[in-house]
Amino acid sequence: MQNACTRCSSCGNCNIVYWRAFVGVSHYKKKDRTLVSVKVNNLCFSYKESSIFKNVNISAHKGQVLSLVGPNGAGKTTLLKCINALHKPNSGEIFLNDTNIRTMSALEIARDVAYVPQSEQVKFPISAFDTVMLGRRPHFQWRATPHDYDIVFETLCKLDIDNLATKSLSEMSGGERQKVMLAKAIVQEPSILLLDEPTTFLDMGYQLKIMQFIRELVDQAQICAVIATHELNYALYYSDLIAVLKDGTIMASGTPDIISSSVIRSVYGVEATIHWEQGHPFLLPFRAL
């Protein structure tokens, strides 16, 4: 960690002051949007005898944000874990950048896919900087290069967590850890970003900052993001596509305007009205049924 500090122009109170201006997502190479980043065909998954979801079909292209919404227990997290090969489905196919995931090695998946879980348990002391550097591991063999340090520096700065660089994860709040794990995923330079409740533990201002950053990253780097979320209004505003899950099936999917009062009523058991602002729908719930 001390070596990282010596690369900057100055250092005070262990806060890294970066030696060059952050240039957004410049380290990403522009990607071809014509290929499908994620395609799930007739996917089924069960825990022992309990079916989690069945016959799920979703797809998203490069440059798109797909949000998975639905009540607790609908299968959103499990679906993300299947896409990341953390769970093996009972049947069906998953394609990442037109390649069947069954034919991919763990390293190949790690170079294509970054996954941010809901929460990360910390069992040993490790700094935020070193945690984020772990996201670069699929890209080097023996030791990090100056390019790897550059990417970590830029991302910490962009997410306003440079002040956490030397802080141990075990000493952080849940919100701080969430920011660090997002940074770790971003420096991995994935073509597919999977996020499970990325705004959990965060205050409203930082929730918006994170969602804006994800939208900007997807647009500029032409990657694909799949987000499991309970924040319906964020999904409506920042997503290109939405898939609504309930009882292990896709109840509705398409552009955000598929979300209607009747869909909310049938999926959540809630009365709500849909309004439009700045070309985007937003949801106003007012009564549980």
C-alpha positions as CSV (number, residue, x, y, z in Angstrom):
1,M,0.0,0.0,0.0
2,Q,2.9,2.4,0.8
3,N,4.3,1.8,-2.7
4,A,1.0,2.9,-4.2
5,C,1.2,6.2,-2.2
6,T,4.7,7.0,-3.6
7,R,3.3,7.1,-7.1
8,C,1.3,10.2,-6.4
9,S,2.4,13.8,-6.2
10,S,1.5,14.2,-2.5
11,C,0.0,12.3,0.3
12,G,-1.7,13.5,3.5
13,N,-3.5,11.6,6.2
14,C,-3.1,8.5,4.0
15,N,-5.4,9.9,1.3
16,I,-4.1,9.4,-2.2
17,V,-3.9,12.5,-4.3
18,Y,-3.7,11.2,-7.9
19,W,-0.9,12.1,-10.1
20,R,-3.0,12.7,-13.1
21,A,-6.6,13.7,-13.8
22,F,-9.2,11.0,-14.0
23,V,-10.3,10.4,-17.6
24,G,-13.5,8.5,-17.1
25,V,-13.6,5.1,-18.6
26,S,-10.7,5.7,-21.0
27,H,-9.0,2.4,-20.1
28,Y,-11.9,0.5,-21.6
29,K,-11.8,-0.4,-25.3
30,K,-14.9,0.4,-27.3
31,K,-16.8,-2.9,-27.9
32,D,-18.9,-4.2,-30.7
33,R,-22.5,-3.8,-29.8
34,T,-23.8,-6.1,-32.6
35,L,-23.2,-9.2,-30.5
36,V,-25.5,-10.2,-27.6
37,S,-23.6,-9.9,-24.3
38,V,-26.0,-12.1,-22.3
39,K,-28.5,-14.6,-23.5
40,V,-30.4,-17.0,-21.3
41,N,-32.5,-19.7,-22.9
42,N,-35.1,-21.8,-21.0
43,L,-33.1,-21.8,-17.8
44,C,-34.3,-23.8,-14.8
45,F,-32.8,-24.0,-11.4
46,S,-33.7,-25.9,-8.2
47,Y,-32.3,-26.2,-4.7
48,K,-32.8,-29.9,-4.0
49,E,-36.6,-30.4,-4.5
50,S,-37.4,-26.6,-4.4
51,S,-37.8,-24.9,-7.8
52,I,-36.3,-21.4,-7.8
53,F,-37.1,-20.5,-11.4
54,K,-38.1,-22.3,-14.6
55,N,-38.0,-21.6,-18.3
56,V,-36.4,-18.2,-17.9
57,N,-35.5,-16.3,-21.1
58,I,-33.7,-13.0,-21.1
59,S,-31.1,-11.2,-23.3
60,A,-29.3,-7.9,-23.2
61,H,-26.9,-6.3,-25.7
62,K,-23.7,-4.4,-25.2
63,G,-24.6,-0.8,-24.3
64,Q,-27.7,-1.8,-22.4
65,V,-28.8,-2.0,-18.7
66,L,-31.2,-4.8,-17.9
67,S,-32.8,-4.7,-14.5
68,L,-34.3,-7.7,-12.8
69,V,-37.1,-6.7,-10.4
70,G,-39.6,-8.6,-8.4
71,P,-40.5,-9.5,-4.8
72,N,-38.1,-11.3,-2.4
73,G,-37.6,-15.0,-3.3
74,A,-38.4,-14.4,-7.0
75,G,-35.0,-15.8,-8.1
76,K,-33.2,-12.6,-9.0
77,T,-30.0,-13.3,-7.1
78,T,-29.9,-17.0,-8.1
79,L,-30.2,-16.0,-11.8
80,L,-27.2,-13.6,-11.5
81,K,-25.2,-16.4,-9.9
82,C,-26.1,-18.8,-12.7
83,I,-25.0,-16.2,-15.3
84,N,-21.7,-15.9,-13.4
85,A,-21.3,-19.8,-13.2
86,L,-21.5,-19.7,-9.4
87,H,-24.6,-22.0,-9.7
88,K,-25.1,-24.7,-12.2
89,P,-28.7,-24.7,-13.6
90,N,-30.7,-27.9,-14.0
91,S,-31.4,-27.2,-17.6
92,G,-31.2,-24.5,-20.2
93,E,-28.3,-22.5,-21.8
94,I,-26.4,-19.4,-21.0
95,F,-24.4,-17.5,-23.6
96,L,-21.9,-14.8,-22.8
97,N,-20.8,-12.8,-25.8
98,D,-22.1,-15.7,-28.0
99,T,-20.1,-18.3,-26.2
100,N,-21.9,-21.1,-24.3
101,I,-20.8,-20.7,-20.6
102,R,-20.4,-24.5,-20.4
103,T,-17.4,-24.3,-22.7
104,M,-15.7,-21.5,-20.8
105,S,-12.9,-21.8,-18.2
106,A,-13.1,-19.9,-14.9
107,L,-10.4,-17.5,-16.1
108,E,-12.3,-16.8,-19.3
109,I,-15.5,-16.1,-17.4
110,A,-13.6,-13.8,-15.0
111,R,-12.2,-11.8,-17.9
112,D,-15.8,-11.3,-19.3
113,V,-17.9,-11.1,-16.2
114,A,-17.7,-9.1,-12.9
115,Y,-20.1,-9.8,-10.1
116,V,-21.0,-7.5,-7.2
117,P,-23.0,-9.5,-4.5
118,Q,-25.4,-8.0,-2.0
119,S,-22.9,-8.2,0.8
120,E,-19.3,-9.3,1.2
121,Q,-18.1,-11.0,4.4
122,V,-14.6,-9.9,5.5
123,K,-12.7,-12.7,7.3
124,F,-9.2,-11.1,7.3
125,P,-7.8,-7.5,7.3
126,I,-7.3,-6.2,3.8
127,S,-7.2,-2.6,2.6
128,A,-9.6,-1.1,0.1
129,F,-6.8,-0.5,-2.3
130,D,-5.6,-4.1,-2.2
131,T,-9.2,-5.3,-2.5
132,V,-9.8,-3.3,-5.6
133,M,-6.5,-4.5,-7.1
134,L,-7.7,-8.1,-6.8
135,G,-10.2,-7.1,-9.6
136,R,-7.1,-6.8,-11.9
137,R,-6.0,-10.4,-11.1
138,P,-7.5,-12.0,-14.3
139,H,-5.3,-9.6,-16.4
140,F,-1.8,-10.2,-15.0
141,Q,0.2,-13.3,-14.1
142,W,2.8,-12.5,-11.4
143,R,2.6,-8.9,-10.4
144,A,0.6,-5.8,-11.1
145,T,1.9,-3.4,-13.7
146,P,1.8,0.4,-13.8
147,H,-1.2,0.2,-16.0
148,D,-3.0,-1.9,-13.3
149,Y,-2.2,0.8,-10.7
150,D,-3.5,3.5,-13.0
151,I,-6.8,1.8,-13.4
152,V,-7.2,1.3,-9.7
153,F,-6.3,4.9,-8.9
154,E,-8.7,6.2,-11.5
155,T,-11.6,4.1,-10.3
156,L,-11.1,4.9,-6.6
157,C,-11.1,8.6,-7.5
158,K,-14.2,8.4,-9.8
159,L,-16.2,6.7,-7.0
160,D,-15.0,9.2,-4.4
161,I,-13.4,6.5,-2.2
162,D,-9.8,7.5,-2.4
163,N,-10.1,8.4,1.4
164,L,-10.7,4.7,2.0
165,A,-7.7,3.4,0.2
166,T,-5.7,2.4,3.3
167,K,-8.7,1.6,5.4
168,S,-9.3,-2.1,6.2
169,L,-12.6,-3.6,5.0
170,S,-13.2,-5.0,8.5
171,E,-13.4,-1.4,9.8
172,M,-15.8,-0.1,7.2
173,S,-19.5,0.4,7.2
174,G,-21.7,-1.7,4.9
175,G,-22.1,1.2,2.5
176,E,-18.3,1.8,2.3
177,R,-17.7,-1.9,1.6
178,Q,-20.4,-1.8,-1.1
179,K,-18.5,1.0,-2.9
180,V,-15.2,-0.8,-2.6
181,M,-16.7,-4.0,-4.1
182,L,-18.2,-2.0,-7.0
183,A,-14.8,-0.5,-7.7
184,K,-13.2,-4.0,-7.6
185,A,-15.7,-5.1,-10.3
186,I,-15.1,-2.1,-12.5
187,V,-11.3,-2.5,-12.6
188,Q,-11.8,-6.0,-13.8
189,E,-12.8,-4.3,-17.1
190,P,-15.7,-6.8,-17.8
191,S,-17.8,-6.8,-20.9
192,I,-20.7,-7.9,-18.6
193,L,-21.3,-6.4,-15.2
194,L,-23.6,-8.2,-12.8
195,L,-24.9,-6.2,-9.8
196,D,-27.0,-7.5,-6.9
197,E,-28.7,-4.6,-5.1
198,P,-25.8,-2.2,-5.8
199,T,-27.5,0.7,-3.8
200,T,-27.9,-1.4,-0.6
201,F,-26.6,0.4,2.5
202,L,-26.1,3.7,0.6
203,D,-27.8,7.1,1.2
204,M,-29.9,8.6,-1.5
205,G,-27.2,10.9,-2.9
206,Y,-24.7,8.1,-3.3
207,Q,-27.4,5.7,-4.7
208,L,-28.0,8.2,-7.5
209,K,-24.2,8.7,-8.0
210,I,-23.7,4.9,-8.3
211,M,-26.6,4.5,-10.8
212,Q,-25.4,7.5,-12.8
213,F,-21.9,6.0,-12.9
214,I,-23.2,2.6,-14.0
215,R,-25.3,4.2,-16.8
216,E,-22.3,6.3,-17.9
217,L,-20.0,3.3,-17.9
218,V,-22.4,1.2,-19.9
219,D,-22.9,4.0,-22.5
220,Q,-19.2,5.0,-22.9
221,A,-17.6,1.6,-22.7
222,Q,-20.4,-0.3,-24.5
223,I,-20.6,-3.0,-21.9
224,C,-23.7,-4.7,-20.6
225,A,-25.0,-4.5,-17.0
226,V,-27.6,-6.8,-15.4
227,I,-28.9,-5.4,-12.1
228,A,-31.1,-7.2,-9.5
229,T,-32.9,-4.4,-7.6
230,H,-35.8,-3.6,-5.4
231,E,-35.5,0.1,-6.4
232,L,-38.2,0.2,-9.1
233,N,-37.9,3.9,-9.8
234,Y,-34.1,3.6,-10.4
235,A,-34.8,0.6,-12.7
236,L,-37.4,2.6,-14.6
237,Y,-35.1,5.6,-15.1
238,Y,-31.7,4.0,-15.8
239,S,-32.6,0.8,-17.6
240,D,-33.0,0.0,-21.2
241,L,-34.8,-3.3,-20.4
242,I,-36.7,-4.7,-17.4
243,A,-37.6,-8.3,-16.5
244,V,-40.2,-8.8,-13.8
245,L,-39.8,-12.1,-11.9
246,K,-42.4,-13.7,-9.6
247,D,-42.6,-17.3,-8.3
248,G,-39.7,-18.3,-10.5
249,T,-41.1,-17.1,-13.8
250,I,-40.8,-14.0,-16.0
251,M,-44.1,-12.2,-15.6
252,A,-43.2,-9.3,-18.0
253,S,-40.2,-8.2,-19.9
254,G,-39.3,-5.4,-22.3
255,T,-38.6,-1.7,-22.2
256,P,-39.5,0.2,-19.0
257,D,-42.9,1.1,-20.2
258,I,-44.1,-2.5,-19.6
259,I,-44.4,-1.5,-15.9
260,S,-48.0,-0.7,-15.4
261,S,-50.4,-0.4,-12.4
262,S,-51.8,-3.8,-13.2
263,V,-48.3,-5.4,-13.3
264,I,-47.4,-3.8,-9.9
265,R,-50.7,-5.0,-8.5
266,S,-50.3,-8.6,-9.7
267,V,-46.6,-8.9,-8.8
268,Y,-46.3,-7.0,-5.5
269,G,-49.9,-6.7,-4.3
270,V,-49.6,-3.0,-4.2
271,E,-51.8,-0.2,-5.6
272,A,-49.7,2.3,-7.5
273,T,-49.9,5.0,-10.2
274,I,-47.4,5.5,-13.0
275,H,-46.4,9.0,-14.0
276,W,-44.0,10.4,-16.6
277,E,-41.2,12.9,-16.0
278,Q,-38.4,13.9,-18.4
279,G,-39.4,11.1,-20.7
280,H,-39.2,8.4,-18.0
281,P,-41.9,6.6,-16.1
282,F,-41.9,6.7,-12.3
283,L,-43.9,4.7,-9.8
284,L,-45.9,6.2,-6.9
285,P,-47.2,3.3,-4.6
286,F,-49.9,4.3,-2.1
287,R,-51.6,1.2,-0.7
288,A,-50.8,-2.5,0.0
289,L,-53.6,-4.9,-0.9
